[in-house]
Amino acid sequence: MIIINIDVMLAKRKMSVTELSERVGITMANLSILKNGKAKAIRLSTLEGICKALDCQPGDILEYRSDDETE
């Protein structure tokens, strides 16, 4: 399972979801889908934009957890 930690990075950077969506150029709806873990995929260009806006690495946003850890 892949966990998306956008909320964590937003809090660390003291940035709103609205500001992030404007900086990255994605809709609030699509950002919400990512934040809530409902996305099936993410474009590398979107991931790059998020990392640039939040001044972080992809590993700061994406986390892998085995099925054993999530139960």
C-alpha positions as CSV (number, residue, x, y, z in Angstrom):
1,M,0.0,0.0,0.0
2,I,1.3,3.5,-0.9
3,I,0.5,6.2,1.6
4,I,0.5,9.8,0.4
5,N,1.7,12.3,3.1
6,I,0.8,15.6,1.5
7,D,-1.0,16.8,4.7
8,V,2.2,16.2,6.7
9,M,4.3,18.2,4.2
10,L,1.7,21.0,4.0
11,A,1.7,21.3,7.8
12,K,5.6,21.4,7.9
13,R,5.6,24.1,5.2
14,K,2.7,26.0,6.7
15,M,1.0,26.0,3.3
16,S,-2.7,25.7,2.5
17,V,-4.2,23.1,0.1
18,T,-5.4,26.1,-2.0
19,E,-2.0,27.5,-2.3
20,L,-0.5,24.2,-3.2
21,S,-3.1,23.6,-5.9
22,E,-2.4,27.0,-7.4
23,R,1.4,26.5,-7.3
24,V,1.2,23.0,-8.9
25,G,-1.6,23.8,-11.3
26,I,-4.0,21.0,-10.4
27,T,-7.6,21.3,-9.2
28,M,-8.6,21.2,-5.6
29,A,-10.6,18.1,-6.4
30,N,-7.6,16.2,-7.8
31,L,-5.4,17.3,-4.9
32,S,-8.1,16.1,-2.5
33,I,-8.1,12.7,-4.3
34,L,-4.4,12.5,-3.8
35,K,-4.5,13.6,-0.2
36,N,-7.2,11.1,0.7
37,G,-5.4,8.2,-0.9
38,K,-8.1,7.6,-3.5
39,A,-5.8,8.1,-6.5
40,K,-4.9,5.1,-8.6
41,A,-1.9,6.9,-10.2
42,I,0.0,10.2,-10.2
43,R,1.8,11.8,-13.1
44,L,5.5,12.3,-12.6
45,S,5.0,15.9,-13.7
46,T,2.4,16.4,-10.9
47,L,4.7,14.8,-8.3
48,E,7.6,17.0,-9.5
49,G,5.3,20.1,-9.2
50,I,4.3,19.1,-5.6
51,C,7.9,18.4,-4.6
52,K,9.0,21.8,-6.1
53,A,6.2,23.7,-4.3
54,L,6.8,22.0,-1.0
55,D,10.6,21.9,-1.4
56,C,10.8,18.2,-0.6
57,Q,11.7,14.8,-2.1
58,P,9.2,12.3,-3.5
59,G,10.0,10.1,-0.5
60,D,8.8,12.8,1.8
61,I,5.3,12.5,0.2
62,L,5.1,8.8,-0.8
63,E,5.5,6.0,1.7
64,Y,5.2,2.2,1.2
65,R,3.6,0.0,3.9
66,S,3.2,-3.7,3.5
67,D,-0.2,-5.2,4.0
68,D,1.0,-6.6,7.3
69,E,1.7,-3.1,8.7
70,T,-1.8,-1.8,7.7
71,E,-3.8,-4.5,9.5
